[in-house]
């Protein structure tokens, strides 16, 4: 039996590194797709989403407002809605 020098010197044997298995693009695409899906689901239920080192996605209320279009010549009220706002992290 042939032993390598490293095994004789340290008493351990060398484990050769193998090439990593091929991962298809479909499997790689699942990771960001799932992350975006989780963020969408959380925002749909009006929860904020914080990503460490990246920032936060927060739902903000846009209040209704009163405005007067020039062609109608009367005041109209817009609908209040919610919108997604991104707040970057403050890491320096």
Contact map, one row per residue, 1 for C-alpha under 8 A:
11100000000000000000000000000000000000000000000000000000000000000000000000000000000000000000
11110000000000000000000000000000000000000000000000000000000000000000000000000000000000000000
11111011000000000000000000000000000000000000000000000000000000000000000000000000000000000000
01111111000011000000000000000000000000000000000000000000000000000000000000000000000000000000
00111111100000000000000000000000000000000000000000000000000000000000000000000000000000000000
00011111111111000000000000000000000000000000000000000000000000000000000000000000000000000000
00111111111111000000000000000000000000000000000000000000000000000000000000000000000000000000
00111111111100000000000000000000000000000000000000000000000000000000000000000000000000000000
00001111111000000000000000000000000000000000000000000000000000000000000000000000000000000000
00000111111100000000000000000000000000000000000000000000000000000000000000000000000000000000
00000111111110000000000000000000000000000000000000000000000000000000000000000000000000000000
00000111011111000000000000000000000000000000000000000000000000000000000000000000000000000000
00010110001111100000000000000000000000000000000000000000000000000000000000000000000000000000
00010110000111110000000000000000000000000000000000000000000000000000000000000000000000000000
00000000000011111000000000000000000000000000000000000000000000000000000000000000000000000000
00000000000001111100000000000000000000000000000000000000000000000000000000000000000000000000
00000000000000111110000000000000000000000000000000000000000000000000000000000000000000000000
00000000000000011111000000000000000000000000000000000000000000000000000000000000000000000000
00000000000000001111100000000000000000000000000000000000000000000000000000000000000000000000
00000000000000000111110000000000000000000000000000000000000000000000000000000000000000000000
00000000000000000011111000000000000000000000000000000000000000000000000000000000000000000000
00000000000000000001111100000000000000000000000000000000000000000000000000000000000000000000
00000000000000000000111110110000000000000000000000000000000000000000000000000000000000000000
00000000000000000000011111110000000000000000000000000000000000000000000000000000000000000000
00000000000000000000001111111000000000000000000000000000000000000000000000000000000000000000
00000000000000000000000111111100000000000000000000000000000000000000000000000000000000000000
00000000000000000000001111111110000000000000000000000000000000000000000000000000000000000000
00000000000000000000001111111111000000000000000000000000000000000000000000000000000000000000
00000000000000000000000011111111100000000000000000000000000000000000000000000000000000000000
00000000000000000000000001111111110000000000000000000000000000000000000000000000000000000000
00000000000000000000000000111111111000000000000000000000000000000000000000000000000000000000
00000000000000000000000000011111111100000000000000000000000000000000000000000000000000000000
00000000000000000000000000001111111110000000000000000000000000000000000000000000000000000000
00000000000000000000000000000111111111000000000000000000000000000000000000000000000000000000
00000000000000000000000000000011111111100000000000000000000000000000000000000000000000000000
00000000000000000000000000000001111111110000000000000000000000000000000000000000000000000000
00000000000000000000000000000000111111111000000000000000000000000000000000000000000000000000
00000000000000000000000000000000011111111100000000000000000000000000000000000000000000000000
00000000000000000000000000000000001111111110000010000000000000000000000000000000000000000000
00000000000000000000000000000000000111111111000000000000000000000000000000000000000000000000
00000000000000000000000000000000000011111111100000000000000000000000000000000000000000000000
00000000000000000000000000000000000001111111111110000000000000000000000000000000000000000000
00000000000000000000000000000000000000111111111110000000111000000000000000000000000100000000
00000000000000000000000000000000000000011111111000000000000000000000000000000000000000000000
00000000000000000000000000000000000000001111111000000000000000000000000000000000000000000000
00000000000000000000000000000000000000000111111100000000001000000000000000000000000000000000
00000000000000000000000000000000000000000111111110000000011000000000000000000000000000000000
00000000000000000000000000000000000000000110011111000001111000000000000000000000000000000000
00000000000000000000000000000000000000100110001111100001110000000000000000000000000000000000
00000000000000000000000000000000000000000000000111110011100000000000000000000000000000000000
00000000000000000000000000000000000000000000000011111111000000000000000000000000000000000000
00000000000000000000000000000000000000000000000001111110000000000000000000000000000000001000
00000000000000000000000000000000000000000000000000111110000000000000000000000000000000001010
00000000000000000000000000000000000000000000000000111111000000000000000000000000000000011000
00000000000000000000000000000000000000000000000001111111100000000000000000000000000001111000
00000000000000000000000000000000000000000000000111100111110000000000000000000000000001111000
00000000000000000000000000000000000000000010000111000011111000000000000000000000000111100000
00000000000000000000000000000000000000000010001110000001111100000000000000000000000111100000
00000000000000000000000000000000000000000010011100000000111110000000000000000000011110000000
00000000000000000000000000000000000000000000000000000000011111000000000000000000011110000000
00000000000000000000000000000000000000000000000000000000001111100000000000000001111000000000
00000000000000000000000000000000000000000000000000000000000111110000000000000001111000000000
00000000000000000000000000000000000000000000000000000000000011111000000000000011100000000000
00000000000000000000000000000000000000000000000000000000000001111100000000001111100000000000
00000000000000000000000000000000000000000000000000000000000000111110000000001111000000000000
00000000000000000000000000000000000000000000000000000000000000011111000000111100000000000000
00000000000000000000000000000000000000000000000000000000000000001111100000111100000000000000
00000000000000000000000000000000000000000000000000000000000000000111110111110000000000000000
00000000000000000000000000000000000000000000000000000000000000000011111111110000000000000000
00000000000000000000000000000000000000000000000000000000000000000001111110000000000000000000
00000000000000000000000000000000000000000000000000000000000000000000111110000000000000000000
00000000000000000000000000000000000000000000000000000000000000000001111111000000000000000000
00000000000000000000000000000000000000000000000000000000000000000001111111100000000000000000
00000000000000000000000000000000000000000000000000000000000000000001100111110000000000000000
00000000000000000000000000000000000000000000000000000000000000000111100011111000000000000000
00000000000000000000000000000000000000000000000000000000000000000111100001111100000000000000
00000000000000000000000000000000000000000000000000000000000000011110000000111110000000000000
00000000000000000000000000000000000000000000000000000000000000011110000000011111000000000000
00000000000000000000000000000000000000000000000000000000000000111000000000001111100000000000
00000000000000000000000000000000000000000000000000000000000011111000000000000111110000000000
00000000000000000000000000000000000000000000000000000000000011110000000000000011111000000000
00000000000000000000000000000000000000000000000000000000001111000000000000000001111100000000
00000000000000000000000000000000000000000000000000000000001111000000000000000000111110000000
00000000000000000000000000000000000000000010000000000000111100000000000000000000011111000000
00000000000000000000000000000000000000000000000000000000111100000000000000000000001111100000
00000000000000000000000000000000000000000000000000000011110000000000000000000000000111110000
00000000000000000000000000000000000000000000000000000011110000000000000000000000000011111000
00000000000000000000000000000000000000000000000000000111000000000000000000000000000001111100
00000000000000000000000000000000000000000000000000011111000000000000000000000000000000111110
00000000000000000000000000000000000000000000000000000000000000000000000000000000000000011111
00000000000000000000000000000000000000000000000000001000000000000000000000000000000000001111
00000000000000000000000000000000000000000000000000000000000000000000000000000000000000000111
